[in-house]
Amino acid sequence: LKDFNKIALPSDDGLVLIPFSDIIKCQADRAYCNFHIKNGKTILVSKSMKEFEQVLLNQNFVKVHKSTIVNINFVSKYISGRGGYLKMIDDSLVTVSVRKKDELMKILKRY
C-alpha cells in the first residue's frame, strides 16, 4: 500500500482520513495534536504528535520545532532570526527552533 497517501486521525466516532497533501502543519498541545488543514479546518486529535511523527516525516514534512511539524509544500517564506520563522500559506507563523534551523535550511535550499 505504498501509494496510500492519507493519514488516519482518530475522531469521536471512528477515523478521519486526510490526504497528506491537505495538511499544512501539525502542532503538539501536551497530550493532544492539532492538524491544520488547507480548507481552514483544524482537527484536534487526542494523541501526542510523537505518534504521528514518523509517518509524517516519511512524507513531505519537516520537524521545525519540538512542537511543530510542517508540510514543506505549504511554506511560503522563511523569515530569518535566531531560529527564525516560517510563514505558511494560511498566513500563520511557525517558530523554527535554533536546533532545527540548519536542517531546515538544507532542505529549503535543495528545492
Helices and strands as residue ranges (DSSP letters): E 6-11, E 14-19, G 20-22, E 23-29, E 32-37, E 42-45, H 50-57, E 61-65, E 68-71, G 72-74, E 75-79, E 85-88, E 93-95, H 98-110
